[in-house]
Amino acid sequence: SFGTAELIDAWDVMVVDEQADGTFRTRVVDSAGPFQAPFVAMVADPTSGALIIGYSGGAPAVGACQACDSVVAVESGDTFVISTVATDGGSSPTPCRAIFQPVCGEGDCVGRNPGLAINSSGQLAMTFIDQHFGFGETDIFKADLEVALGTSSGLALESIATDSGSGYYNTVTITEEGTVMSAYATIGN
């Protein structure tokens, strides 16, 4: 016997923050379901002090056993207000390279590998991968890097790197003027 397979009931998205007395407080932000562990990023809003957490959450993609929505949670007192940023490949209004990849604006696996950055005036940039359907060679090797821009109260979407296989292990920064810059790995062919 090789043992038994255990199902994970849920992956909790957690946050721990230091308190004024030097102790640490741990809170559950959200539960991401019994799938692959969610990807998580966090920043603090310098205008309000609120923690902002970006992660892959929501419902699983149709063809992938993982939470595949791009989600942001904004601290409000002791709890978090959760908003879905994108649920599918058609969420971004920016044209993609459909002539090379007819599934570019299709599929429902977005939100993996989130990156978060915020400047001193509260402008937020959240990057994430649009992996189309999330399981096939076309999805993995021809993913797009998306960005959500705005403030913690609302974000607008666009594609920022549509070259094949974009967005893996991405980081993002936003300047004081609101210019977004991202570094990432590409595995396209």
C-alpha positions, -999 to 999 in steps of 0.1 A, spaced: 0 0 0 12 35 -8 -10 51 18 -42 70 14 -49 103 -3 -61 131 19 -83 158 5 -77 193 17 -109 210 27 -97 245 20 -66 267 17 -71 297 39 -56 330 28 -41 343 61 -26 376 72 -5 382 103 4 417 114 23 432 144 3 451 170 13 482 189 22 460 220 46 439 199 23 408 196 12 394 163 -24 390 152 -34 363 127 -66 365 107 -83 345 80 -89 367 50 -108 341 28 -110 304 20 -98 294 -14 -113 259 -17 -98 224 -18 -75 229 -48 -40 240 -54 -26 265 -29 -35 301 -37 -9 326 -48 -8 356 -24 7 391 -24 2 419 1 8 457 4 -2 483 30 -21 514 17 0 544 28 -30 567 27 -52 546 51 -29 520 66 -52 493 53 -37 460 43 -45 449 7 -41 413 -3 -42 400 -38 -46 363 -44 -60 336 -67 -94 326 -53 -130 321 -63 -144 292 -81 -122 266 -99 -116 270 -136 -136 246 -158 -105 226 -169 -82 232 -140 -84 220 -104 -75 253 -89 -90 286 -77 -87 308 -108 -102 342 -102 -81 373 -95 -92 385 -61 -83 415 -39 -92 419 -2 -90 453 15 -88 455 53 -117 472 70 -113 472 107 -107 436 119 -122 421 87 -116 423 49 -138 434 20 -133 409 -8 -137 419 -45 -132 399 -76 -110 417 -101 -113 392 -130 -130 359 -136 -121 351 -172 -98 358 -201 -124 382 -216 -123 405 -186 -96 427 -200 -106 452 -227 -71 453 -242 -67 435 -275 -46 404 -275 -27 385 -301 -58 365 -313 -43 360 -348 -16 338 -332 -36 323 -305 -74 322 -310 -80 314 -273 -63 346 -260 -95 362 -247 -112 330 -237 -110 307 -206 -116 312 -169 -82 308 -153 -69 342 -143 -54 354 -111 -23 332 -106 10 348 -96 -4 381 -83 19 410 -78 9 442 -58 23 476 -56 10 509 -43 25 544 -43 22 571 -16 -10 586 -31 -28 552 -30 -26 543 -67 -26 505 -68 -13 481 -95 -21 444 -93 -6 421 -119 -16 385 -125 -15 358 -152 -43 351 -176 -38 314 -182 -68 310 -204 -82 275 -196 -54 267 -171 -43 232 -182 -33 228 -218 0 236 -236 -15 267 -252 -27 280 -218 6 275 -201 31 285 -229 10 314 -242 -3 330 -210 -7 368 -208 3 392 -181 -26 414 -170 -28 445 -147 -55 460 -127 -50 497 -120 -68 521 -97 -72 524 -59 -82 499 -32 -119 509 -39 -118 500 -76 -96 486 -103 -97 487 -141 -81 459 -162 -57 458 -192 -32 435 -208 4 446 -204 24 417 -218 8 396 -245 40 379 -257 38 341 -253 40 327 -218 41 360 -200 37 368 -163 53 340 -145 69 350 -111 60 386 -118 68 416 -96 53 450 -101 60 486 -90 42 518 -95 60 552 -95 47 583 -78 35 595 -112 15 563 -117 38 546 -142 36 508 -139 66 486 -143 67 448 -141 94 422 -143 85 386 -151 97 353 -165 83 340 -199 81 304 -209 67 309 -244 78 292 -275 
